[in-house]
């Protein structure tokens, strides 16, 4: 029972981490696209 809760916790933590990375990458790409757009 304890192990299942631990696995659930890890999945939740990794999901939050993945969401954070996706948002961060999206933000960086958006910023780079803006600078590229202004440069052209």
PDBQT receptor file of N, H, CA, C and O in Angstrom, charges set to zero:
ATOM      1  N   UNK A   1       0.842  -1.197   0.000  1.00  0.00    +0.000 N 
ATOM      2  CA  UNK A   1       0.000   0.000   0.000  1.00  0.00    +0.000 C 
ATOM      3  C   UNK A   1       0.882   1.254   0.000  1.00  0.00    +0.000 C 
ATOM      4  O   UNK A   1       0.617   2.211  -0.729  1.00  0.00    +0.000 OA
ATOM      5  N   UNK A   2       1.918   1.236   0.815  1.00  0.00    +0.000 N 
ATOM      6  H   UNK A   2       2.133   0.459   1.407  1.00  0.00    +0.000 HD
ATOM      7  CA  UNK A   2       2.817   2.381   0.907  1.00  0.00    +0.000 C 
ATOM      8  C   UNK A   2       3.513   2.620  -0.433  1.00  0.00    +0.000 C 
ATOM      9  O   UNK A   2       3.673   3.758  -0.874  1.00  0.00    +0.000 OA
ATOM     10  N   UNK A   3       3.921   1.523  -1.067  1.00  0.00    +0.000 N 
ATOM     11  H   UNK A   3       3.791   0.598  -0.708  1.00  0.00    +0.000 HD
ATOM     12  CA  UNK A   3       4.637   1.620  -2.339  1.00  0.00    +0.000 C 
ATOM     13  C   UNK A   3       3.737   2.232  -3.418  1.00  0.00    +0.000 C 
ATOM     14  O   UNK A   3       4.196   3.049  -4.216  1.00  0.00    +0.000 OA
ATOM     15  N   UNK A   4       2.471   1.846  -3.444  1.00  0.00    +0.000 N 
ATOM     16  H   UNK A   4       2.098   1.182  -2.796  1.00  0.00    +0.000 HD
ATOM     17  CA  UNK A   4       1.526   2.383  -4.429  1.00  0.00    +0.000 C 
ATOM     18  C   UNK A   4       1.380   3.893  -4.257  1.00  0.00    +0.000 C 
ATOM     19  O   UNK A   4       1.342   4.637  -5.237  1.00  0.00    +0.000 OA
ATOM     20  N   UNK A   5       1.301   4.332  -3.020  1.00  0.00    +0.000 N 
ATOM     21  H   UNK A   5       1.332   3.728  -2.224  1.00  0.00    +0.000 HD
ATOM     22  CA  UNK A   5       1.184   5.763  -2.735  1.00  0.00    +0.000 C 
ATOM     23  C   UNK A   5       2.449   6.491  -3.179  1.00  0.00    +0.000 C 
ATOM     24  O   UNK A   5       2.391   7.604  -3.702  1.00  0.00    +0.000 OA
ATOM     25  N   UNK A   6       3.585   5.849  -2.962  1.00  0.00    +0.000 N 
ATOM     26  H   UNK A   6       3.632   4.945  -2.537  1.00  0.00    +0.000 HD
ATOM     27  CA  UNK A   6       4.876   6.429  -3.359  1.00  0.00    +0.000 C 
ATOM     28  C   UNK A   6       4.948   6.583  -4.876  1.00  0.00    +0.000 C 
ATOM     29  O   UNK A   6       5.357   7.625  -5.388  1.00  0.00    +0.000 OA
ATOM     30  N   UNK A   7       4.546   5.532  -5.583  1.00  0.00    +0.000 N 
ATOM     31  H   UNK A   7       4.214   4.685  -5.167  1.00  0.00    +0.000 HD
ATOM     32  CA  UNK A   7       4.557   5.566  -7.048  1.00  0.00    +0.000 C 
ATOM     33  C   UNK A   7       3.614   6.655  -7.554  1.00  0.00    +0.000 C 
ATOM     34  O   UNK A   7       3.937   7.388  -8.488  1.00  0.00    +0.000 OA
ATOM     35  N   UNK A   8       2.447   6.748  -6.923  1.00  0.00    +0.000 N 
ATOM     36  H   UNK A   8       2.185   6.152  -6.164  1.00  0.00    +0.000 HD
ATOM     37  CA  UNK A   8       1.475   7.765  -7.308  1.00  0.00    +0.000 C 
ATOM     38  C   UNK A   8       2.055   9.161  -7.112  1.00  0.00    +0.000 C 
ATOM     39  O   UNK A   8       1.877  10.048  -7.946  1.00  0.00    +0.000 OA
ATOM     40  N   UNK A   9       2.749   9.334  -5.998  1.00  0.00    +0.000 N 
ATOM     41  H   UNK A   9       2.894   8.613  -5.320  1.00  0.00    +0.000 HD
ATOM     42  CA  UNK A   9       3.383  10.619  -5.690  1.00  0.00    +0.000 C 
ATOM     43  C   UNK A   9       4.452  10.952  -6.732  1.00  0.00    +0.000 C 
ATOM     44  O   UNK A   9       4.536  12.090  -7.194  1.00  0.00    +0.000 OA
ATOM     45  N   UNK A  10       5.265   9.966  -7.098  1.00  0.00    +0.000 N 
ATOM     46  H   UNK A  10       5.196   9.042  -6.722  1.00  0.00    +0.000 HD
ATOM     47  CA  UNK A  10       6.322  10.179  -8.080  1.00  0.00    +0.000 C 
ATOM     48  C   UNK A  10       5.742  10.529  -9.448  1.00  0.00    +0.000 C 
ATOM     49  O   UNK A  10       6.261  11.400 -10.145  1.00  0.00    +0.000 OA
ATOM     50  N   UNK A  11       4.666   9.846  -9.827  1.00  0.00    +0.000 N 
ATOM     51  H   UNK A  11       4.244   9.138  -9.261  1.00  0.00    +0.000 HD
ATOM     52  CA  UNK A  11       4.013  10.128 -11.107  1.00  0.00    +0.000 C 
ATOM     53  C   UNK A  11       3.480  11.545 -11.118  1.00  0.00    +0.000 C 
ATOM     54  O   UNK A  11       3.607  12.259 -12.113  1.00  0.00    +0.000 OA
ATOM     55  N   UNK A  12       2.881  11.951 -10.007  1.00  0.00    +0.000 N 
ATOM     56  H   UNK A  12       2.777  11.371  -9.199  1.00  0.00    +0.000 HD
ATOM     57  CA  UNK A  12       2.329  13.300  -9.908  1.00  0.00    +0.000 C 
ATOM     58  C   UNK A  12       3.451  14.333  -9.995  1.00  0.00    +0.000 C 
ATOM     59  O   UNK A  12       3.314  15.352 -10.671  1.00  0.00    +0.000 OA
ATOM     60  N   UNK A  13       4.556  14.063  -9.308  1.00  0.00    +0.000 N 
ATOM     61  H   UNK A  13       4.667  13.235  -8.758  1.00  0.00    +0.000 HD
ATOM     62  CA  UNK A  13       5.691  14.981  -9.307  1.00  0.00    +0.000 C 
ATOM     63  C   UNK A  13       6.299  15.080 -10.708  1.00  0.00    +0.000 C 
ATOM     64  O   UNK A  13       6.600  16.179 -11.174  1.00  0.00    +0.000 OA
ATOM     65  N   UNK A  14       6.481  13.949 -11.377  1.00  0.00    +0.000 N 
ATOM     66  H   UNK A  14       6.236  13.056 -10.998  1.00  0.00    +0.000 HD
ATOM     67  CA  UNK A  14       7.070  13.967 -12.713  1.00  0.00    +0.000 C 
ATOM     68  C   UNK A  14       6.123  14.640 -13.697  1.00  0.00    +0.000 C 
ATOM     69  O   UNK A  14       6.576  15.303 -14.630  1.00  0.00    +0.000 OA
ATOM     70  N   UNK A  15       4.821  14.482 -13.505  1.00  0.00    +0.000 N 
ATOM     71  H   UNK A  15       4.453  13.944 -12.747  1.00  0.00    +0.000 HD
ATOM     72  CA  UNK A  15       3.839  15.134 -14.383  1.00  0.00    +0.000 C 
ATOM     73  C   UNK A  15       3.950  16.647 -14.244  1.00  0.00    +0.000 C 
ATOM     74  O   UNK A  15       3.954  17.375 -15.236  1.00  0.00    +0.000 OA
ATOM     75  N   UNK A  16       4.040  17.113 -12.991  1.00  0.00    +0.000 N 
ATOM     76  H   UNK A  16       4.037  16.522 -12.184  1.00  0.00    +0.000 HD
ATOM     77  CA  UNK A  16       4.181  18.549 -12.743  1.00  0.00    +0.000 C 
ATOM     78  C   UNK A  16       5.461  19.068 -13.388  1.00  0.00    +0.000 C 
ATOM     79  O   UNK A  16       5.483  20.151 -13.973  1.00  0.00    +0.000 OA
ATOM     80  N   UNK A  17       6.526  18.280 -13.272  1.00  0.00    +0.000 N 
ATOM     81  H   UNK A  17       6.508  17.400 -12.797  1.00  0.00    +0.000 HD
ATOM     82  CA  UNK A  17       7.823  18.643 -13.831  1.00  0.00    +0.000 C 
ATOM     83  C   UNK A  17       7.746  18.747 -15.355  1.00  0.00    +0.000 C 
ATOM     84  O   UNK A  17       8.270  19.687 -15.953  1.00  0.00    +0.000 OA
ATOM     85  N   UNK A  18       7.084  17.761 -15.973  1.00  0.00    +0.000 N 
ATOM     86  H   UNK A  18       6.659  16.997 -15.488  1.00  0.00    +0.000 HD
ATOM     87  CA  UNK A  18       6.936  17.758 -17.437  1.00  0.00    +0.000 C 
ATOM     88  C   UNK A  18       6.126  18.966 -17.894  1.00  0.00    +0.000 C 
ATOM     89  O   UNK A  18       6.482  19.623 -18.872  1.00  0.00    +0.000 OA
ATOM     90  N   UNK A  19       5.045  19.258 -17.191  1.00  0.00    +0.000 N 
ATOM     91  H   UNK A  19       4.755  18.724 -16.396  1.00  0.00    +0.000 HD
ATOM     92  CA  UNK A  19       4.211  20.422 -17.526  1.00  0.00    +0.000 C 
ATOM     93  C   UNK A  19       5.047  21.695 -17.443  1.00  0.00    +0.000 C 
ATOM     94  O   UNK A  19       4.957  22.566 -18.308  1.00  0.00    +0.000 OA
ATOM     95  N   UNK A  20       5.869  21.795 -16.380  1.00  0.00    +0.000 N 
ATOM     96  H   UNK A  20       5.942  21.088 -15.677  1.00  0.00    +0.000 HD
ATOM     97  CA  UNK A  20       6.738  22.961 -16.188  1.00  0.00    +0.000 C 
ATOM     98  C   UNK A  20       7.717  23.105 -17.356  1.00  0.00    +0.000 C 
ATOM     99  O   UNK A  20       7.891  24.200 -17.890  1.00  0.00    +0.000 OA
ATOM    100  N   UNK A  21       8.351  22.004 -17.750  1.00  0.00    +0.000 N 
ATOM    101  H   UNK A  21       8.210  21.114 -17.316  1.00  0.00    +0.000 HD
ATOM    102  CA  UNK A  21       9.321  22.029 -18.850  1.00  0.00    +0.000 C 
ATOM    103  C   UNK A  21       8.648  22.429 -20.154  1.00  0.00    +0.000 C 
ATOM    104  O   UNK A  21       9.184  23.234 -20.916  1.00  0.00    +0.000 OA
ATOM    105  N   UNK A  22       7.459  21.858 -20.410  1.00  0.00    +0.000 N 
ATOM    106  H   UNK A  22       7.024  21.204 -19.790  1.00  0.00    +0.000 HD
ATOM    107  CA  UNK A  22       6.729  22.181 -21.643  1.00  0.00    +0.000 C 
ATOM    108  C   UNK A  22       6.411  23.670 -21.701  1.00  0.00    +0.000 C 
ATOM    109  O   UNK A  22       6.590  24.310 -22.738  1.00  0.00    +0.000 OA
ATOM    110  N   UNK A  23       5.936  24.221 -20.575  1.00  0.00    +0.000 N 
ATOM    111  H   UNK A  23       5.791  23.701 -19.734  1.00  0.00    +0.000 HD
ATOM    112  CA  UNK A  23       5.626  25.649 -20.527  1.00  0.00    +0.000 C 
ATOM    113  C   UNK A  23       6.880  26.486 -20.738  1.00  0.00    +0.000 C 
ATOM    114  O   UNK A  23       6.857  27.490 -21.450  1.00  0.00    +0.000 OA
ATOM    115  N   UNK A  24       7.972  26.064 -20.110  1.00  0.00    +0.000 N 
ATOM    116  H   UNK A  24       7.991  25.249 -19.531  1.00  0.00    +0.000 HD
ATOM    117  CA  UNK A  24       9.237  26.791 -20.219  1.00  0.00    +0.000 C 
ATOM    118  C   UNK A  24       9.733  26.776 -21.668  1.00  0.00    +0.000 C 
ATOM    119  O   UNK A  24      10.133  27.810 -22.204  1.00  0.00    +0.000 OA
ATOM    120  N   UNK A  25       9.704  25.594 -22.300  1.00  0.00    +0.000 N 
ATOM    121  H   UNK A  25       9.379  24.754 -21.865  1.00  0.00    +0.000 HD
ATOM    122  CA  UNK A  25      10.136  25.486 -23.695  1.00  0.00    +0.000 C 
ATOM    123  C   UNK A  25       9.249  26.334 -24.593  1.00  0.00    +0.000 C 
ATOM    124  O   UNK A  25       9.740  27.006 -25.500  1.00  0.00    +0.000 OA
ATOM    125  N   UNK A  26       7.959  26.304 -24.346  1.00  0.00    +0.000 N 
ATOM    126  H   UNK A  26       7.560  25.758 -23.609  1.00  0.00    +0.000 HD
ATOM    127  CA  UNK A  26       7.015  27.087 -25.145  1.00  0.00    +0.000 C 
ATOM    128  C   UNK A  26       7.330  28.575 -25.022  1.00  0.00    +0.000 C 
ATOM    129  O   UNK A  26       7.307  29.312 -26.008  1.00  0.00    +0.000 OA
ATOM    130  N   UNK A  27       7.624  29.003 -23.797  1.00  0.00    +0.000 N 
ATOM    131  H   UNK A  27       7.643  28.405 -22.996  1.00  0.00    +0.000 HD
ATOM    132  CA  UNK A  27       7.953  30.408 -23.527  1.00  0.00    +0.000 C 
ATOM    133  C   UNK A  27       9.237  30.812 -24.260  1.00  0.00    +0.000 C 
ATOM    134  O   UNK A  27       9.298  31.868 -24.890  1.00  0.00    +0.000 OA
ATOM    135  N   UNK A  28      10.263  29.952 -24.169  1.00  0.00    +0.000 N 
ATOM    136  H   UNK A  28      10.213  29.094 -23.658  1.00  0.00    +0.000 HD
ATOM    137  CA  UNK A  28      11.546  30.227 -24.817  1.00  0.00    +0.000 C 
ATOM    138  C   UNK A  28      11.372  30.285 -26.336  1.00  0.00    +0.000 C 
ATOM    139  O   UNK A  28      11.895  31.186 -26.993  1.00  0.00    +0.000 OA
ATOM    140  N   UNK A  29      10.639  29.325 -26.884  1.00  0.00    +0.000 N 
ATOM    141  H   UNK A  29      10.215  28.593 -26.351  1.00  0.00    +0.000 HD
ATOM    142  CA  UNK A  29      10.412  29.301 -28.335  1.00  0.00    +0.000 C 
ATOM    143  C   UNK A  29       9.656  30.543 -28.776  1.00  0.00    +0.000 C 
ATOM    144  O   UNK A  29       9.954  31.124 -29.819  1.00  0.00    +0.000 OA
ATOM    145  N   UNK A  30       8.693  30.938 -27.989  1.00  0.00    +0.000 N 
ATOM    146  H   UNK A  30       8.451  30.465 -27.142  1.00  0.00    +0.000 HD
ATOM    147  CA  UNK A  30       7.904  32.123 -28.311  1.00  0.00    +0.000 C 
ATOM    148  C   UNK A  30       8.802  33.358 -28.326  1.00  0.00    +0.000 C 
ATOM    149  O   UNK A  30       8.709  34.192 -29.227  1.00  0.00    +0.000 OA
ATOM    150  N   UNK A  31       9.669  33.469 -27.321  1.00  0.00    +0.000 N 
ATOM    151  H   UNK A  31       9.744  32.792 -26.589  1.00  0.00    +0.000 HD
ATOM    152  CA  UNK A  31      10.597  34.602 -27.249  1.00  0.00    +0.000 C 
ATOM    153  C   UNK A  31      11.549  34.605 -28.440  1.00  0.00    +0.000 C 
ATOM    154  O   UNK A  31      11.793  35.655 -29.035  1.00  0.00    +0.000 OA
ATOM    155  N   UNK A  32      12.082  33.448 -28.789  1.00  0.00    +0.000 N 
ATOM    156  H   UNK A  32      11.883  32.596 -28.306  1.00  0.00    +0.000 HD
ATOM    157  CA  UNK A  32      13.001  33.346 -29.924  1.00  0.00    +0.000 C 
ATOM    158  C   UNK A  32      12.285  33.680 -31.226  1.00  0.00    +0.000 C 
ATOM    159  O   UNK A  32      12.851  34.348 -32.092  1.00  0.00    +0.000 OA
ATOM    160  N   UNK A  33      11.055  33.223 -31.369  1.00  0.00    +0.000 N 
ATOM    161  H   UNK A  33      10.595  32.681 -30.666  1.00  0.00    +0.000 HD
ATOM    162  CA  UNK A  33      10.286  33.529 -32.570  1.00  0.00    +0.000 C 
ATOM    163  C   UNK A  33      10.048  35.029 -32.686  1.00  0.00    +0.000 C 
ATOM    164  O   UNK A  33      10.094  35.588 -33.782  1.00  0.00    +0.000 OA
ATOM    165  N   UNK A  34       9.797  35.673 -31.561  1.00  0.00    +0.000 N 
ATOM    166  H   UNK A  34       9.760  35.219 -30.671  1.00  0.00    +0.000 HD
ATOM    167  CA  UNK A  34       9.588  37.118 -31.562  1.00  0.00    +0.000 C 
ATOM    168  C   UNK A  34      10.855  37.846 -31.991  1.00  0.00    +0.000 C 
ATOM    169  O   UNK A  34      10.792  38.775 -32.796  1.00  0.00    +0.000 OA
ATOM    170  N   UNK A  35      11.997  37.436 -31.464  1.00  0.00    +0.000 N 
ATOM    171  H   UNK A  35      12.048  36.681 -30.810  1.00  0.00    +0.000 HD
ATOM    172  CA  UNK A  35      13.253  38.101 -31.816  1.00  0.00    +0.000 C 
ATOM    173  C   UNK A  35      13.581  37.842 -33.283  1.00  0.00    +0.000 C 
ATOM    174  O   UNK A  35      14.061  38.736 -33.981  1.00  0.00    +0.000 OA
ATOM    175  N   UNK A  36      13.325  36.626 -33.751  1.00  0.00    +0.000 N 
ATOM    176  H   UNK A  36      12.935  35.900 -33.184  1.00  0.00    +0.000 HD
ATOM    177  CA  UNK A  36      13.557  36.313 -35.164  1.00  0.00    +0.000 C 
ATOM    178  C   UNK A  36      12.641  37.155 -36.036  1.00  0.00    +0.000 C 
ATOM    179  O   UNK A  36      13.045  37.656 -37.085  1.00  0.00    +0.000 OA
ATOM    180  N   UNK A  37      11.416  37.300 -35.591  1.00  0.00    +0.000 N 
ATOM    181  H   UNK A  37      11.088  36.893 -34.739  1.00  0.00    +0.000 HD
ATOM    182  CA  UNK A  37      10.425  38.071 -36.344  1.00  0.00    +0.000 C 
ATOM    183  C   UNK A  37      10.850  39.536 -36.442  1.00  0.00    +0.000 C 
ATOM    184  O   UNK A  37      10.739  40.155 -37.500  1.00  0.00    +0.000 OA
ATOM    185  N   UNK A  38      11.335  40.079 -35.330  1.00  0.00    +0.000 N 
ATOM    186  H   UNK A  38      11.425  39.576 -34.471  1.00  0.00    +0.000 HD
ATOM    187  CA  UNK A  38      11.759  41.481 -35.322  1.00  0.00    +0.000 C 
ATOM    188  C   UNK A  38      13.029  41.683 -36.148  1.00  0.00    +0.000 C 
ATOM    189  O   UNK A  38      13.249  42.753 -36.716  1.00  0.00    +0.000 OA
ATOM    190  N   UNK A  39      13.856  40.648 -36.208  1.00  0.00    +0.000 N 
ATOM    191  H   UNK A  39      13.677  39.779 -35.747  1.00  0.00    +0.000 HD
ATOM    192  CA  UNK A  39      15.131  40.745 -36.906  1.00  0.00    +0.000 C 
ATOM    193  C   UNK A  39      14.912  40.795 -38.426  1.00  0.00    +0.000 C 
ATOM    194  O   UNK A  39      15.657  41.463 -39.142  1.00  0.00    +0.000 OA
ATOM    195  N   UNK A  40      13.900  40.095 -38.903  1.00  0.00    +0.000 N 
ATOM    196  H   UNK A  40      13.294  39.552 -38.321  1.00  0.00    +0.000 HD
ATOM    197  CA  UNK A  40      13.637  40.012 -40.350  1.00  0.00    +0.000 C 
ATOM    198  C   UNK A  40      13.179  41.367 -40.872  1.00  0.00    +0.000 C 
ATOM    199  O   UNK A  40      12.908  41.510 -42.064  1.00  0.00    +0.000 OA
TER     200      UNK A  40
